[in-house]
Amino acid sequence: MGTFLGIIALLITLVAFIPLLGILNWITIPVSIIFLIICAILKSDTGKTLCIVSIIVGLLRLIFGGGIL
């Protein structure tokens, strides 16, 4: 279950890489944090790793895109 949540978080993050959809990262990051908490409760190491990668990629995308793009 945790791995599934991590994959969903990464897929949402990948959609946010499409030009002009960068604002989606403002939704992706909190969702990934919620999924990370769920994965921690479920003790899923792979899910936690995927969620952390999703959060980091989303934050970097926001930083380089100026918060919007």
N, CA, C and O atoms as a printed pandas DataFrame, in Angstrom:
     atom_number atom_name residue_name chain_id  residue_number  x_coord  y_coord  z_coord
0              1         N          MET        A               1    0.821   -1.194    0.000
1              2        CA          MET        A               1    0.000    0.000    0.000
2              3         C          MET        A               1    0.862    1.253    0.000
3              4         O          MET        A               1    0.554    2.218   -0.700
4              5         N          GLY        A               2    1.935    1.247    0.777
5              6        CA          GLY        A               2    2.807    2.414    0.857
6              7         C          GLY        A               2    3.518    2.691   -0.453
7              8         O          GLY        A               2    3.657    3.845   -0.858
8              9         N          THR        A               3    3.965    1.641   -1.114
9             10        CA          THR        A               3    4.627    1.812   -2.403
10            11         C          THR        A               3    3.657    2.391   -3.424
11            12         O          THR        A               3    4.041    3.230   -4.240
12            13         N          PHE        A               4    2.415    1.953   -3.385
13            14        CA          PHE        A               4    1.392    2.472   -4.286
14            15         C          PHE        A               4    1.199    3.979   -4.066
15            16         O          PHE        A               4    1.090    4.735   -5.031
16            17         N          LEU        A               5    1.156    4.414   -2.805
17            18        CA          LEU        A               5    1.003    5.841   -2.512
18            19         C          LEU        A               5    2.213    6.634   -3.014
19            20         O          LEU        A               5    2.061    7.740   -3.533
20            21         N          GLY        A               6    3.407    6.069   -2.858
21            22        CA          GLY        A               6    4.607    6.737   -3.356
22            23         C          GLY        A               6    4.603    6.878   -4.867
23            24         O          GLY        A               6    5.013    7.908   -5.401
24            25         N          ILE        A               7    4.143    5.851   -5.553
25            26        CA          ILE        A               7    4.065    5.906   -7.019
26            27         C          ILE        A               7    3.037    6.947   -7.457
27            28         O          ILE        A               7    3.271    7.679   -8.419
28            29         N          ILE        A               8    1.908    7.018   -6.764
29            30        CA          ILE        A               8    0.891    8.025   -7.081
30            31         C          ILE        A               8    1.461    9.426   -6.884
31            32         O          ILE        A               8    1.234   10.309   -7.711
32            33         N          ALA        A               9    2.204    9.638   -5.789
33            34        CA          ALA        A               9    2.810   10.947   -5.535
34            35         C          ALA        A               9    3.793   11.316   -6.648
35            36         O          ALA        A               9    3.821   12.463   -7.093
36            37         N          LEU        A              10    4.588   10.361   -7.092
37            38        CA          LEU        A              10    5.537   10.636   -8.172
38            39         C          LEU        A              10    4.831   10.908   -9.495
39            40         O          LEU        A              10    5.273   11.762  -10.264
40            41         N          LEU        A              11    3.755   10.204   -9.768
41            42        CA          LEU        A              11    3.019   10.448  -11.009
42            43         C          LEU        A              11    2.414   11.851  -11.030
43            44         O          LEU        A              11    2.440   12.525  -12.059
44            45         N          ILE        A              12    1.876   12.284   -9.908
45            46        CA          ILE        A              12    1.338   13.648   -9.833
46            47         C          ILE        A              12    2.459   14.663  -10.026
47            48         O          ILE        A              12    2.269   15.683  -10.690
48            49         N          THR        A              13    3.627   14.387   -9.448
49            50        CA          THR        A              13    4.776   15.285   -9.607
50            51         C          THR        A              13    5.221   15.337  -11.058
51            52         O          THR        A              13    5.575   16.406  -11.556
52            53         N          LEU        A              14    5.209   14.199  -11.745
53            54        CA          LEU        A              14    5.604   14.187  -13.150
54            55         C          LEU        A              14    4.628   14.980  -14.019
55            56         O          LEU        A              14    5.046   15.633  -14.975
56            57         N          VAL        A              15    3.342   14.931  -13.700
57            58        CA          VAL        A              15    2.358   15.722  -14.445
58            59         C          VAL        A              15    2.650   17.211  -14.260
59            60         O          VAL        A              15    2.445   18.007  -15.177
60            61         N          ALA        A              16    3.125   17.582  -13.076
61            62        CA          ALA        A              16    3.427   18.988  -12.797
62            63         C          ALA        A              16    4.643   19.486  -13.589
63            64         O          ALA        A              16    4.890   20.691  -13.638
64            65         N          PHE        A              17    5.393   18.586  -14.202
65            66        CA          PHE        A              17    6.530   18.996  -15.022
66            67         C          PHE        A              17    6.111   19.481  -16.403
67            68         O          PHE        A              17    6.919   20.075  -17.117
68            69         N          ILE        A              18    4.872   19.239  -16.788
69            70        CA          ILE        A              18    4.384   19.734  -18.078
70            71         C          ILE        A              18    4.361   21.258  -18.020
71            72         O          ILE        A              18    3.886   21.827  -17.037
72            73         N          PRO        A              19    4.861   21.922  -19.047
73            74        CA          PRO        A              19    4.869   23.385  -19.024
74            75         C          PRO        A              19    3.471   23.951  -18.748
75            76         O          PRO        A              19    2.465   23.431  -19.231
76            77         N          LEU        A              20    3.439   25.005  -17.975
77            78        CA          LEU        A              20    2.243   25.729  -17.555
78            79         C          LEU        A              20    1.387   24.962  -16.545
79            80         O          LEU        A              20    0.299   25.420  -16.196
80            81         N          LEU        A              21    1.850   23.818  -16.075
81            82        CA          LEU        A              21    1.158   23.102  -15.007
82            83         C          LEU        A              21    1.995   23.063  -13.733
83            84         O          LEU        A              21    1.719   22.273  -12.830
84            85         N          GLY        A              22    3.007   23.907  -13.659
85            86        CA          GLY        A              22    3.896   23.936  -12.501
86            87         C          GLY        A              22    3.197   24.334  -11.219
87            88         O          GLY        A              22    3.649   23.991  -10.126
88            89         N          ILE        A              23    2.095   25.057  -11.348
89            90        CA          ILE        A              23    1.353   25.456  -10.159
90            91         C          ILE        A              23    0.758   24.241   -9.446
91            92         O          ILE        A              23    0.381   24.323   -8.277
92            93         N          LEU        A              24    0.678   23.130  -10.146
93            94        CA          LEU        A              24    0.192   21.884   -9.556
94            95         C          LEU        A              24    1.101   21.412   -8.415
95            96         O          LEU        A              24    0.673   20.636   -7.560
96            97         N          ASN        A              25    2.348   21.877   -8.404
97            98        CA          ASN        A              25    3.266   21.503   -7.325
98            99         C          ASN        A              25    2.790   22.015   -5.972
99           100         O          ASN        A              25    3.131   21.435   -4.941
100          101         N          TRP        A              26    2.010   23.088   -5.956
101          102        CA          TRP        A              26    1.467   23.590   -4.695
102          103         C          TRP        A              26    0.477   22.596   -4.102
103          104         O          TRP        A              26    0.217   22.629   -2.899
104          105         N          ILE        A              27   -0.069   21.728   -4.916
105          106        CA          ILE        A              27   -0.962   20.674   -4.435
106          107         C          ILE        A              27   -0.168   19.383   -4.195
107          108         O          ILE        A              27   -0.438   18.637   -3.253
108          109         N          THR        A              28    0.804   19.142   -5.057
109          110        CA          THR        A              28    1.584   17.907   -4.990
110          111         C          THR        A              28    2.371   17.783   -3.689
111          112         O          THR        A              28    2.407   16.709   -3.088
112          113         N          ILE        A              29    2.990   18.855   -3.256
113          114        CA          ILE        A              29    3.850   18.788   -2.072
114          115         C          ILE        A              29    3.058   18.431   -0.810
115          116         O          ILE        A              29    3.467   17.521   -0.089
116          117         N          PRO        A              30    1.938   19.108   -0.512
117          118        CA          PRO        A              30    1.176   18.692    0.683
118          119         C          PRO        A              30    0.610   17.269    0.583
119          120         O          PRO        A              30    0.559   16.547    1.579
120          121         N          VAL        A              31    0.190   16.875   -0.617
121          122        CA          VAL        A              31   -0.316   15.504   -0.798
122          123         C          VAL        A              31    0.802   14.503   -0.542
123          124         O          VAL        A              31    0.581   13.468    0.087
124          125         N          SER        A              32    1.997   14.806   -1.026
125          126        CA          SER        A              32    3.141   13.908   -0.810
126          127         C          SER        A              32    3.512   13.837    0.668
127          128         O          SER        A              32    3.930   12.786    1.153
128          129         N          ILE        A              33    3.361   14.941    1.381
129          130        CA          ILE        A              33    3.649   14.929    2.818
130          131         C          ILE        A              33    2.629   14.054    3.550
131          132         O          ILE        A              33    2.990   13.295    4.449
132          133         N          ILE        A              34    1.370   14.161    3.168
133          134        CA          ILE        A              34    0.333   13.312    3.776
134          135         C          ILE        A              34    0.612   11.844    3.468
135          136         O          ILE        A              34    0.507   10.991    4.349
136          137         N          PHE        A              35    0.969   11.550    2.211
137          138        CA          PHE        A              35    1.311   10.171    1.841
138          139         C          PHE        A              35    2.543    9.685    2.613
139          140         O          PHE        A              35    2.618    8.513    2.983
140          141         N          LEU        A              36    3.505   10.576    2.856
141          142        CA          LEU        A              36    4.703   10.220    3.614
142          143         C          LEU        A              36    4.328    9.821    5.040
143          144         O          LEU        A              36    4.862    8.852    5.579
144          145         N          ILE        A              37    3.416   10.565    5.644
145          146        CA          ILE        A              37    2.976   10.230    6.998
146          147         C          ILE        A              37    2.275    8.869    7.007
147          148         O          ILE        A              37    2.490    8.058    7.908
148          149         N          ILE        A              38    1.439    8.628    6.000
149          150        CA          ILE        A              38    0.746    7.334    5.919
150          151         C          ILE        A              38    1.756    6.204    5.728
151          152         O          ILE        A              38    1.625    5.143    6.338
152          153         N          CYS        A              39    2.758    6.429    4.885
153          154        CA          CYS        A              39    3.783    5.396    4.655
154          155         C          CYS        A              39    4.601    5.142    5.916
155          156         O          CYS        A              39    5.017    4.012    6.170
156          157         N          ALA        A              40    4.832    6.189    6.706
157          158        CA          ALA        A              40    5.554    6.002    7.962
158          159         C          ALA        A              40    4.730    5.170    8.937
159          160         O          ALA        A              40    5.272    4.332    9.658
160          161         N          ILE        A              41    3.430    5.400    8.956
161          162        CA          ILE        A              41    2.561    4.613    9.828
162          163         C          ILE        A              41    2.534    3.151    9.371
163          164         O          ILE        A              41    2.536    2.233   10.191
164          165         N          LEU        A              42    2.510    2.952    8.051
165          166        CA          LEU        A              42    2.486    1.587    7.503
166          167         C          LEU        A              42    3.854    0.916    7.498
167          168         O          LEU        A              42    3.965   -0.270    7.187
168          169         N          LYS        A              43    4.902    1.673    7.842
169          170        CA          LYS        A              43    6.282    1.170    7.882
170          171         C          LYS        A              43    6.745    0.677    6.512
171          172         O          LYS        A              43    7.374   -0.374    6.398
172          173         N          SER        A              44    6.425    1.452    5.477
173          174        CA          SER        A              44    6.821    1.106    4.112
174          175         C          SER        A              44    8.020    1.969    3.718
175          176         O          SER        A              44    7.878    3.159    3.436
176          177         N          ASP        A              45    9.202    1.348    3.703
177          178        CA          ASP        A              45   10.422    2.096    3.384
178          179         C          ASP        A              45   10.435    2.589    1.942
179          180         O          ASP        A              45   10.858    3.715    1.678
180          181         N          THR        A              46    9.980    1.769    1.015
181          182        CA          THR        A              46    9.955    2.165   -0.391
182          183         C          THR        A              46    8.985    3.315   -0.596
183          184         O          THR        A              46    9.292    4.258   -1.325
184          185         N          GLY        A              47    7.835    3.253    0.027
185          186        CA          GLY        A              47    6.862    4.332   -0.083
186          187         C          GLY        A              47    7.384    5.635    0.484
187          188         O          GLY        A              47    7.174    6.700   -0.096
188          189         N          LYS        A              48    8.076    5.553    1.633
189          190        CA          LYS        A              48    8.650    6.760    2.224
190          191         C          LYS        A              48    9.695    7.369    1.305
191          192         O          LYS        A              48    9.751    8.588    1.144
192          193         N          THR        A              49   10.516    6.534    0.706
193          194        CA          THR        A              49   11.555    7.033   -0.202
194          195         C          THR        A              49   10.935    7.711   -1.413
195          196         O          THR        A              49   11.378    8.789   -1.811
196          197         N          LEU        A              50    9.926    7.102   -2.000
197          198        CA          LEU        A              50    9.278    7.691   -3.173
198          199         C          LEU        A              50    8.594    9.009   -2.828
199          200         O          LEU        A              50    8.631    9.948   -3.622
200          201         N          CYS        A              51    7.979    9.089   -1.672
201          202        CA          CYS        A              51    7.332   10.341   -1.255
202          203         C          CYS        A              51    8.357   11.439   -1.007
203          204         O          CYS        A              51    8.132   12.593   -1.370
204          205         N          ILE        A              52    9.479   11.085   -0.394
205          206        CA          ILE        A              52   10.534   12.080   -0.154
206          207         C          ILE        A              52   11.091   12.580   -1.480
207          208         O          ILE        A              52   11.330   13.777   -1.638
208          209         N          VAL        A              53   11.299   11.681   -2.431
209          210        CA          VAL        A              53   11.778   12.099   -3.756
210          211         C          VAL        A              53   10.759   13.029   -4.408
211          212         O          VAL        A              53   11.132   14.028   -5.022
212          213         N          SER        A              54    9.486   12.707   -4.278
213          214        CA          SER        A              54    8.429   13.540   -4.847
214          215         C          SER        A              54    8.426   14.932   -4.225
215          216         O          SER        A              54    8.258   15.927   -4.931
216          217         N          ILE        A              55    8.609   15.009   -2.922
217          218        CA          ILE        A              55    8.641   16.304   -2.235
218          219         C          ILE        A              55    9.840   17.121   -2.688
219          220         O          ILE        A              55    9.708   18.310   -2.976
220          221         N          ILE        A              56   11.007   16.496   -2.753
221          222        CA          ILE        A              56   12.222   17.212   -3.145
222          223         C          ILE        A              56   12.123   17.710   -4.582
223          224         O          ILE        A              56   12.470   18.856   -4.870
224          225         N          VAL        A              57   11.652   16.855   -5.480
225          226        CA          VAL        A              57   11.515   17.249   -6.888
226          227         C          VAL        A              57   10.498   18.381   -7.024
227          228         O          VAL        A              57   10.720   19.325   -7.782
228          229         N          GLY        A              58    9.389   18.294   -6.298
229          230        CA          GLY        A              58    8.385   19.348   -6.346
230          231         C          GLY        A              58    8.919   20.667   -5.816
231          232         O          GLY        A              58    8.655   21.721   -6.394
232          233         N          LEU        A              59    9.666   20.617   -4.721
233          234        CA          LEU        A              59   10.257   21.845   -4.177
234          235         C          LEU        A              59   11.272   22.457   -5.131
235          236         O          LEU        A              59   11.295   23.672   -5.323
236          237         N          LEU        A              60   12.111   21.617   -5.729
237          238        CA          LEU        A              60   13.088   22.147   -6.689
238          239         C          LEU        A              60   12.398   22.765   -7.894
239          240         O          LEU        A              60   12.832   23.800   -8.401
240          241         N          ARG        A              61   11.328   22.135   -8.351
241          242        CA          ARG        A              61   10.570   22.666   -9.490
242          243         C          ARG        A              61    9.964   24.032   -9.140
243          244         O          ARG        A              61    9.949   24.937   -9.975
244          245         N          LEU        A              62    9.465   24.179   -7.908
245          246        CA          LEU        A              62    8.917   25.460   -7.489
246          247         C          LEU        A              62   10.005   26.522   -7.376
247          248         O          LEU        A              62    9.803   27.672   -7.764
248          249         N          ILE        A              63   11.155   26.131   -6.843
249          250        CA          ILE        A              63   12.257   27.093   -6.691
250          251         C          ILE        A              63   12.741   27.572   -8.050
251          252         O          ILE        A              63   12.911   28.773   -8.261
252          253         N          PHE        A              64   12.964   26.642   -8.975
253          254        CA          PHE        A              64   13.475   27.027  -10.291
254          255         C          PHE        A              64   12.413   27.690  -11.160
255          256         O          PHE        A              64   12.743   28.467  -12.055
256          257         N          GLY        A              65   11.151   27.393  -10.905
257          258        CA          GLY        A              65   10.075   27.987  -11.697
258          259         C          GLY        A              65    9.569   29.296  -11.124
259          260         O          GLY        A              65    8.665   29.905  -11.697
260          261         N          GLY        A              66   10.121   29.742  -10.019
261          262        CA          GLY        A              66    9.698   31.005   -9.433
262          263         C          GLY        A              66    8.378   30.900   -8.687
263          264         O          GLY        A              66    7.751   31.922   -8.408
264          265         N          GLY        A              67    7.942   29.696   -8.360
265          266        CA          GLY        A              67    6.735   29.501   -7.595
266          267         C          GLY        A              67    5.475   29.350   -8.414
267          268         O          GLY        A              67    4.431   28.987   -7.873
268          269         N          ILE        A              68    5.543   29.615   -9.693
269          270        CA          ILE        A              68    4.343   29.531  -10.515
270          271         C          ILE        A              68    4.536   28.568  -11.687
271          272         O          ILE        A              68    3.755   27.630  -11.852
272          273         N          LEU        A              69    5.552   28.789  -12.486
273          274        CA          LEU        A              69    5.753   27.993  -13.678
274          275         C          LEU        A              69    6.428   26.710  -13.311
275          276         O          LEU        A              69    6.694   25.881  -14.182
